[in-house]
Amino acid sequence: MDKTETRKRIEYLREQIAYHSKLYYDNDAPEISDYEYDMMFDELKRLEAENPELDSPSSPTHRVGGRASAKFAPVAHRVRMGSLTDVFSHEEVASFVRRAKEKLAEEGEDDVRFTVEPKIDGLSVSLMYEKGRLVCGATRGDGMTGEDVTENIKTIRSIPHEIPLETDELCVRGEVYMPRASFAKLNEERERAGGKLWANPRNAAAGSLRQLDSSVTASRGLDIFVFNMQYGELYEDGHAPSLHSESVDRLHAIGFSTIKMVAVTSDEDEIINAILRLGELRDSLAYDIDGVVIKVDSLRQRELLGENTSTPKWAVAYKFPPEEKETKLLDVTLQVGRTGVLTPTAELEPVRLAGTTVSRATLHNIDIIRERDIRVGDTVIIRKAGDIIPEVVGSVAAKRDGSQVPFRFPERCPSCGGELVFDDPDDEGGGAVRCINASCPAQLERRLVHFASKGAMDIDGMGPKVVSALIENGMLKSPADIYKIDFEKFAALPGKGALSAKNLSDAIERSKSSGPVRLLSALGVRHTGEAASEAIIGRFGSVDALFSATEEELTAIPDVGGVTAHSVMEFFSLPETRELIDRLKASGVVTELSPDEMKPAGDALEGATVVLTGKFPTMTRDEATALVKANGGKVAGSVSKKTTFVVAGEDAGSKLTKANELGIKVIDEAELLEMLR
């Protein structure tokens, strides 16, 4: 890569890492696997090392992920709660061991020993004691400032509220985790209640520890391993441990639950063997581990080695590769989606994978089944895409005994018996098999769930279980029926009642004013998401106008390609679409922009690219976005050299830092309003 390409790649990696860090640390809802994140992080470190002139103090490689939430009081850490350098091979571990030994040999240190410990997959916290009493528990946050979660910490039974130590202060660091049994129980309860399942124990633990109601935390069965002394005194006689392993033994002796070390050794081969043993034990543990930590044992030698900007030179974390398992493919079933696409799903012999028991996995489409030669009865390899969605990687042909059967798609839809068509493999999302019956019951349920979802009409309380119950009781056959629900009848359904009926009625009434952009998105037109819906309505002004729109007019709109234009034309040529829109309008659903929305407020920001960050005094982020667009401006999600200015509010984060680094103009809400005035 030349310098321009390298700079672009570095900027892209920083943006992606910041985005996924927020999902992982702040929202407890990752979209990619730890391994994919680590690979991006590793590439960014390498590029910055090779191109020091492109490095930046605000790069994620120089800080710990996560920020303290505004929900909790901030806690400033006296000792930085840093992270470790990740390594991904035994060769990198051996290289770390040799470097540490060589560096310490230069200082006259010939006896160098290392501890080998399992890396618990949880949430890092600090526990502060004064005169033997627990006074504060805090999350790591960004490493310098965390969140005060003391009341929630106190609900974890293995954390002592008092320790037999009268020293002035002691601060220890540990990893809060959710045992596998607790995780399984929690997800079973959420499934019965129709709630969203947690992706893995780590995110469930993080979400549980950051509850505003400590009784919720108490019900989640969290646990902790303490693995470090941060500062303070461990002995009343003033004795200070010289070894990390000694300090952990002492922590255990005074009542903390500590990690059992696999080895304390100076031998490189023993360290690698210990890593291998932990990898073999991984499935049998009562908790999840995602790697192995190797640390220099001597505290004095650690000081000699020192630290990098955000990581110590005396320790590394070996990360396990993405976990894959073999199991048997028992059958292939078909799920009919809201657009009629049939998705094949593998029914598997249950197997534990990445923290959960997996019995079903996606096979994506018929092309994947053919390309990977996957047959019913095969031994197959599965993994989790993004540590969340189980997928079949391939089959193990060597384990076939002749009983395996190739999968064949049926000729009729398994839900309605309607005709199936095969999309052109060269089309966008090609290879799909589709039911073309618009009245297909399976499509109906998924279309209605989508129509009511947050990104569409945003009808709170109308999730899959409610939609299913309404269909079963003959109350829903079309999105238009949502606005004609008999709420007395709804209140009489099992588990509902007058309050549930009123809440749903209020939510449905509010949804009527969602506007034409959300309505178009809610209709579920193929290839037409939120961005395309906004662009199309911005050009035509109403949903009704699309009945007479031409394909040429649609493709002339930025963000609308030929595939989307064809889908919109096809959808609005159907007589049932006209009937649906007429019924929605008759119920009071807004299908067009108001005159004020249609008419630009002004052109004060014509050609400007604006980035919004932080909380504003009088406007929500959506309102500020609408205001900028109404005045001719474009709102971008990240700061770059193309940014005209940044509008910063309270708690502005990395975008503000980036703007200052690039010399981009920064204003506040008042200055924006004055500019538009």
N, C-alpha and C positions, 0 to 999 in steps of 0.2 A: 504493500500500500504506500502511496505517496503521502506527504504531510497533510494534504487536504482531506484525503480519505481517512487517514488515521485520526485526525481531529474529529471528523464526523462520527467515526466509530466510537471514539471515547465519549463524545457527548451523548450518543445513543445509549451506550452502556450505562452511563451515569443516570440518565432519565429512567431507564428500565429498572435499574437496581433501586432507585429511590421509590419508584412506583410499587415494586414487589416488596420492598422493605416495609412500606406503610401497611400493605395488606397483611404481611406476616406478623409484624410486631404490634401494630396499633389496632388492626381490625380483626386479628386472629382468623383470617380467611384467605389463605394462600391460593394462588392460581397455578403456580408452577412448583415442581419438586425442589427440595433442598439441593439436590445434585445440579439441576439446571441453574439455580441461583448461584451456587458455588462456582460453576463453570464461567458464568458471566463475570463474577467478582474476580476470579483468577485471571481472566483475560484482561480485565481493566487494569489490574495491578501490573501485569506484564507490559501492557502498552505504556502505562505511565512510567515504568522503570526504564523502558527503552526510549522514551521521549520525555525527559524530565521537564523540558520547556512547556509541555502541555499539561503538566501536573497542576493541581489546584488544592489549596488548603481545605476547600469545602467538598472535595471529592469524597464519596462514601468509603473509599479505602482508608480514609484518615479519621473515621469516626465509627462509633458503635451504632447499629441499627436501632430504630425505635425512638419515640419521643414520649415525654411524660404527658399523660392525658389531662385535659382540663377538668375531668370529672373528679380528680383527686388532688389533694394538696401536694405541692411539689416538695421533694426531699433532696437536698444537695448532698451528694456523697463525698465524705471526707477523703476517701481513697477511691480513685477512679475504678469503676467496674468495667474493665475492658473486655475485649474478646480475644480469641486466639487465632493464630495463623492456621489456615486449613491446608492439609496435604491429602493427596488422594492415592498415593501408592506407597508400597513398602520401601521403594528406593528413596522416596522423599523423606520418609521417616529416618532411614539410615543416614541420609545426608545431613539431616538436622542433628542427629546424635554425634556424627563426626565433627561437624562445625563447632558444636558446643564444647566438645572435648579439646579440639585444637585451640579454640579461643582461651579456654581456661588453662590449658597447658602453658600458654604464653604468660599467664599470671602466676605460674608456679603451682597450679592445682592439678595434681595427677589422678586423684581418686574422685571420679565424677560418677554419681549414681542417679538413676532416673526412676520415677514412679510411673506405673502404667495403670490407668484407671478407666472404667467405662464412662463414656460421655452420655449422661442422662439427657433424654430428649424432653425438655421441659422449659420452665420459665425461671430465669435467674433472679434471685432476691437477696437482699441484705437484712440481717436481723441485728438490732442494736440492744444491748443490755447495759443497765446501770445498777451497780450494787447487786448484781445477780437477778434483776427483774427485767423482763422484756418491755421496752419502752417504744420501739418503733420497728415496723416491718415495711420495706420499700422495694418496689420493682427496680430493675436496672435502668429503664428508660433509655436515655442516650449515652449512658455511661457516667455522666456527670450529675444529672438530675433525674430522679425517679419519681414514682407515685407513692404516696403514703397509703398503704393498704393494711395498716396494723390490725384493724378489727377483723378483716378477712383472714389475715395470717393467723390470728389467735384461734380460728376455728379448726386449724389443722392439728390433729391430735398428737402427732409426733413432734411438734414444736413445743419445747418446754417454756412455760410462762415464767418460771424461776429456775435458776441453776445454782448449784452449791458452790458459789464463788462470790466473794465479797469485794472483788476488785472494782475500781471506779467505773471502768467501762470495758466492754468487749463487743466487737462487731464481727460477725461471721457472714460468710456467703454460702448460699446453697441453691439447689435447683428444685423448684416445686414441680411435681409431676402428677399425672393421673394414672393410677395403676390400671392395667388392662381390664381387670374385672369391673372396676368402677366405670370405665369408659363404655364397656359393653352394656352395663346396666343403664347408664345415662342415655345411650342411643336407643335402647329398647323402649324406654319411657317416652322419649321424644317421638319415636315412630308411632307409638300407640296414640299419642296426642296429636299426631298429624304435623309435627314440627319438622324443621330442617335438621338433618343429622349432622353431627360434627364430623369433620374430615378425618381427624386423627387425634390421639390422646394429647399431644402437645398443644394444639389449638384449643381443645376442650379445657385443658388446665389453665391456659392463659385467660380464656373467657370467663372461667369460673372464679379465678382469683380477683378479677377486676369487676365484680358485681357490686352494685350500689347497696344491695341488701345482703348483709353478711350471712343471713340464714340460708340464702341460696348457695353461697360458697360452702357452708357447713354441710349441705346435703350432697355435695359432689364427690366426697370421698378422696380428697386430695392428700398427697403425702410429700415428703421432702427428704433430700439427702444434703447434708452440709459437707462442703468439700474444701473450704479455705477459712483461715482466720484473716480478716481484713486489717484490723488494728486492735489495740488494747492489750490486756494482760490475761494470760491463761493460768497463771499460778499466783497465789497470794504472797509467796515468799520472794517475788520479784524475778524468779527464774524465767528466762526466755528460751523457747525451743530453738534449736539450731537447724532442725530438719522439718520439712513439710510433713513427712510421714509421722514424725513425733507429734506435731501439732494436731494432726487428724486423730491420732490415738487419744490425745488428751481431750479433744472435743467429744469423742465418743464416751470417754470416762465420765464426763460431767453431764451427760444426758442427751447429747445430740445423736440423731440418726445419721451415720456417715457412710460414705461409699467404701466398700471393701476393695483395697488395692489388689490387682492381679499379680503385680510384681514390683519389687524394688531392686534394681540391678544396674550394673554398668555394662553388661554384655549386650551387644547389638542383636545377636541372634535370639537371645532370651526375650528381648523386647518384641521382635517380630512374632515369635512363638506365642507370646501373651496376647498379641493382637488377633492372631489366628484362633486362639482358644475362645476369646470373647466373641468372635464372629460365629463360632460354632454354638456357643451358649445362648446367643441372641434370642432365639425363638423360645427358649425354656424359661426366660426371666419373667417376672411378674410385672415388669415395666418395660418401656421402650428405651433402647439406646440407639443413637445414630452414628456412633463412632467411638474412638478411643483417645484419651488424652495422655500425652507423654510429657512429663515435667522434670526439670532438674530438681533433685530432692533438697540439696543444701540451700538454705535461705541466703547465706553469705555469697555463694557462687551465683545465685540469681542476681544479686546486686552487681557483681562483676560483669555479668553478661549484659545487663541493662534492658532497655525497651526500645521498640520502634515507636513511630508516632502514635499508633493505637493498639499495638500488640506487643507482648513481651518476647524477648529473644530466647527465653529459657523454657518455652513450652510450645507445643504444636498440638493440633487436633486432627487425628487421622479420621476422615469421613468414609463411612461405608458406601460402596457404590449402590445405585438403585437396586432395590430388592426384587428378585424374580423367583417365582416358584413354579413347580410342575404340579399339575392336577389333571383330572379326567374330565373331558367334555361329554356331559351326559345327554345334552339335547341342544337344539337351537330353536328359540322362540322368536316371534316377530312382534315388535311394538309399532303401532300406527301413530305417527305424529300429527300435529295440527295441520300440516300442509299435505297430509296423505302419504308421506314418505314412510316406508316400512324399514325399520332398523332391526337387523338381526342381533339377538342377544344370546350369549353363551350361558347355558345352565351348567354349573360346575359342581364337582365334589367339593364341599367347603374346605378352604385352606386359609391359614392365617397369613396375611400379607400387609406389610407397612402399618401395623398397628390395629388392623381390623380383620374380621373373618369374612372372606369373600366367597360368595356362591354364584354370583352373576357377573358378567363382564361384557362390554360392548365388542361387537365384531364390525362395527361401522357400516359396511355395505357389501353387496355381492362381489364387487371387485376384490375386496380384501380377502374374502373367503377363498376366491379362486386363486389369487396370486400366492397366498400362503398355504394353499392346499390343505385347508382345515376340514376335517371330517368328524362327524358324530361318532363318539367312541374313542377319539384320539387322546393321547396324552399331550397336553398343551402347556405352553409356557405363558404365564400371565405376569403382569406388572401393573403398577398404578401410574397413569399419566398425571403428572403434577402431584403425586402422592395422594390423589383424590379419586380419579375415575379409573376403575379396573379395566384393562384391555388385554386381549389375547395377542401376544407377540407372534406366535407361530406354533406349529405342531412338531412333535418329535417322531419323525417317520420311522426311526429305528425301533420304536416300541410298538409298532403295529403288529397285530396277529391275524389280520384278515377279516376281522369282524367290523371294522370301521366302515361307515357309509357316507358317501359324499352328500352334502346338503343340497336340496333342490327347493327353489322358491315355488310356492303354490301358484296355481293359475288364477285363483280368486282371493280377494281380501279376507283375512281371517276374522275380521271384525264384522263386516257387513255382507260379505260374499260378492262384492262389486268387482268390476273389471280392474285388472292391474296393468300398468304400462311401464316399460323400461325406458328411463331417460337416456338420451345420447351420452355415452361416456365422455365425449368431448365438451359437453355443456358444463357450466359452473356447478360443482357438486355432482358431477356425472357419475353414472353407475347406479343411481338411485332407482328403486322400484317404488311406484306410486299408485295409491288407490285414487281413482278419479271421481268417486261418488261423493259429492259435496255433503250428502246427508249421513255419511258414515259415522256411527256413534262414537268410535274411538277418536276420530278427528274432532268431532263436536266438543267433547270434554276438554281436549287440549287447547282448542281454539278459545273456548270460554275462559279457561284458566289464564291464557295469554291476554285476552281482552281485559280482564280485571287486574292484571299484574301491575306492579309498581311503575315499570317503564312505559305502561300503556295508560289505561283509564284510572289506574291507582285506586281500586276499590278495596279499602282495608277490610279484612275479615272474609274475603271471598277467595279462599285458597282452594286447592284441589279437593279436599274432603267436603267442603260446603258445596262446591260445584257438582261433585258426584252425587251428593244427597239430593240436590235440587233436580238433577236430571232423573234420578231414580224415582222421584215422587212426581214426575210429569210437569214440573214447574219451569223447566228450561229446555228449549229446543233451538234457540237462536240468541245471539247477543242482545237483540231487541227485547227479548223476554225478561232480561235483567231488570228493565225499567217498568215491568208489569207484575213483579212478584207479589203474591198474596202473602203479606207478612203475618197475618193471623195463622195461616196454614204453616208458614215457616216456623213460627214460635212453637207450634205443636209438635215439631219434629224432635226425636230423641236427642237430649243433650242441649237443646236450644233454650227457648223461653222468651219472655217479653223483652228483656234487656238486650239479648243477642239480636233479636229482630229489629229493635230500635237502632242499635249501632250499625247494623248492615244497611238499614233504610237510610240513615244519615249519610253513610259513605257513598251509597249509590246516588243520592241526591247531589252530593258535592261533585261527583264525577261528571255530571251533566255539563259543567262549565270547564271541563279539562281543555277544551279547545280542539281545533281541527288537526293540529300536528299530532297530538296524542291519539286522537281518534284514528287517523290514517295508520299510525304505527300499531294501534290495537287491532285493526282489521286483519293483520297478519298476512298482508300481500307478500308473496315470495320475493326474496332479495331486497325487501324494502324495510330497512331498520329505522332507528330514530333520526340519524343524520339525513338519510334520503327523504324521510317524511318531512323534516323541517325545510329542506331545500325545495321540495315540490310544493308544499303549501305556501312557502314564501313567494313562489312564482305565480301560483294560480289563486291563492287567497281563500279557497274553500275546497271541501271534499266534493261538492256537487260539480264544480267546474271540471273535474277529472273525467266525467262521463263524455265530455266532448273534446278532451285533450288529444292531440295527435302525438304519434311516436316521435316525430321530429321536434315538436315543442318540448317534450320531456327530455330527450337526449341533449338538448341545448342547455339544460340546467347543469351547472357545476355539481359534482358529486352524484350525478345520475347517469349511469351507463346504459348501453343497449339492452342488457339482460334485465335490468330493473325496469326500464321503460316498457319493454315487452310484457313483463309481468303485470305492471299497472294497467296497461291497455287491455290485457286479457281479463283481468279481474273486473274492471269497470265496464266491460262489454256484456257481462252476465246479467240477465234479468233479475236473478235473486239478489244481486248487489244493489240494484236500484230499489227493490222492495225493502231491503234491510236499512238502507240510508233513509228512506222515507219514514219507516217506522221509528227510527232513532230520532229523527227531527220532530216527529209528532209527539214524542215523549219529552221533548225539551232539551235534547242533546245538542250542544253547539257544534255546528259543522263548518262555520266560516269565521274568518278573522273579523274583528270589529273594525270600523273605519279608522279608529286611532291606531290599531295594530297594523293596518294596511299602509297607512300614510307614514313615511319616515318622520321621526321627530325632528330631524335636522341632518345636516351633513358635516357637522363639526368634527367627526372622527373619520371622515371619508379617507380610505386608504391606510388607516392606522391599525396596527396589530397590538392588541392590549392583553396583558396577562393579569388575572385577578388572584390575590392570595390573602389569606387571613379572614378574620370576621369583621364585617363593616358595622358601623353604629346604627344605621337606619335602614339598610337594605339587606336582603338575603343575597347569596351568590347568584341565584337564578334571576333575581330582579336586576342585579347589576349587569349580568350578561345580556339580558333583554334590552337594557338601556343603552349599552354600548352598541349592540347590533342595530337598534332603532335609529341611531345617529351615524350609521354608515361604517362603523368599526367592525373589526374581526376579533373574536376572543380566542386566544391560543392557550393550550394547556401547559406549555413549558416556555421558559425564557431562553431566547437565542439572540444572535446579533440582529435578527430581523424584527425583534420586539421594539415597538415605538415607545411604550412606557408601561410601567407596572403600577397597578393600584393596590396598595398594601394596607391591610387592616390589622387588628389585634391578632397576636400569635402567628404572624407571617413567618414562614419557615424558609426552606431551602431556595424557593424561588426568589425571595428577597435577597438572600446571600448571593445568588447567581447574578441578579441584576446589578448589585453593587460591584461585583467583580468585573462585569462587562461594561460598567459605566452607563447602564441603561437608566433613564430618568424614572424616579419613583415618586408617586403622588399618593395622597390619601383620598378618602371618599369626598370630603368637602371640596378639594381641588378639582376632582372629576366633575362634580355638580356645577361648580363655578365655570369650568371650561365649557360645559354644555349650555349654561345659561347665557 
